[in-house]
Amino acid sequence: TTTTTASTSKPAARLPRYARVNALLASVSEIRNALKTTFNISSEEDELIPGLLRLPPKTNLHGNELVESGKLILQDRASCLPALALHPPPGAIVMDACAAPGNKTTQLAGYVGKSGKVIAFERNAQRAQTLRRMVAKASGSNKIVTVVEADFTRADTSAKGEASHATMALVDPSCSGSGGQGGHLMHRESSHEAERAEYWERVRSLAASQIAILTKALSFPNVTCVVYSTCSVHKEENEEVVAAVLNECGKDGWSLARCLPEWPTRGLQSTPHGDKCVRAGEADATHGFFVARFERDGAASTSTTPM
C-alpha cells in the first residue's frame, strides 16, 4: 500500500457521490440491481468500505424511494471511516458520543446487529429529534439504538449508568468543518487580521471541547476501544488533540493503534503519531476527514474491521 499525506489543495471539480447500503434492511446486490434496473443508475461497491456504493458525480437520490425507505443512506466516503475503524462485533454495546444526525449511528447499528446496542448521545434538543427521525427511517436499527438527549461529558460512568456496560465508543464531536464542502474544497482564510484571529480562537475552543469529550469516553471502566474523528483538516483538532489526550490518559493504559491499516492516506508525518492516524481528502476522492483509534493496553482487539 502506498502511503500518502492528505492534500489541502483544490480537488478535482467533481467528486463521486456515495450512498451506504443499510445492512439491516437490504443487501448490496439488491440495492445495486434496483438502482440499475429501476433508476438506470450505475454503481460500484467501494474497494475498501464494504456496503458503500460509488455513484456518478451529481447523482441526485434525494427523495428516491430507496433512500426514503431507509435501505440506502446518503453518506460520504470519508464519513464512513470512523464507524469502520471501530467496527464493533455483533452483539456489542457501543456508545456514540455525539450522534446527530445519525449516519454513523445507523452504520454502527448495522455492525452490532439485533443482538447489540448503540447508546446515542445528543445534547441539542433539535438535533436529537433529527437523530430520532434518522433512526426511525432506518427502521431496522430502531430497537438497537437508544437516543439519550444529554451531554455526553456528564454521562454516568458508574455501574448504575446504562453506558457503563459499553465496551466501545465513537467520538465524532463538533469541529470546524474545514474538511467539508466550503472547507478544504473551497477554504479561504479572511485577509482581515481580526477575522483570522476570531477563526483560530474558535478552532482552539473546539479543540478544548474535543479533548474533554474524548477524555470522557476513555474514562468508562469497561470501554476498551475508542475511535475519534473530525471532518477537519486542522492539526489543532486532529493530531494535536490525539497527542494531548494520550499525554493525559496514557498513564491509564491507553495507547494509539494503527487505524485502518489499508487506508493509504495517513496523518501528518510531522507529528509523533501521524502514521497511526488516518486522513482523507482529495487523493481519496472524498472530503477532508481525520480518524484515530485508541485501545486500552492488554485488551484483546474486538474489532472485526475488514481493513
PyMOL commands that set and color helices and strands:
alter all, ss='L'
color gray80, all
select helices_A, chain A and resi 28-39+65-68+78-86+103-112+125-137+139-141+152-154+162-165+193-218+239-252+274-276+282-284
alter helices_A, ss='H'
color red, helices_A
select strands_A, chain A and resi 4-5+17-21+44-45+52-55+72-74+93-96+117-121+145-148+168-171+225-230+254-257+265-266+278-280+289-296
alter strands_A, ss='S'
color yellow, strands_A
deselect
rebuild
show_as cartoon
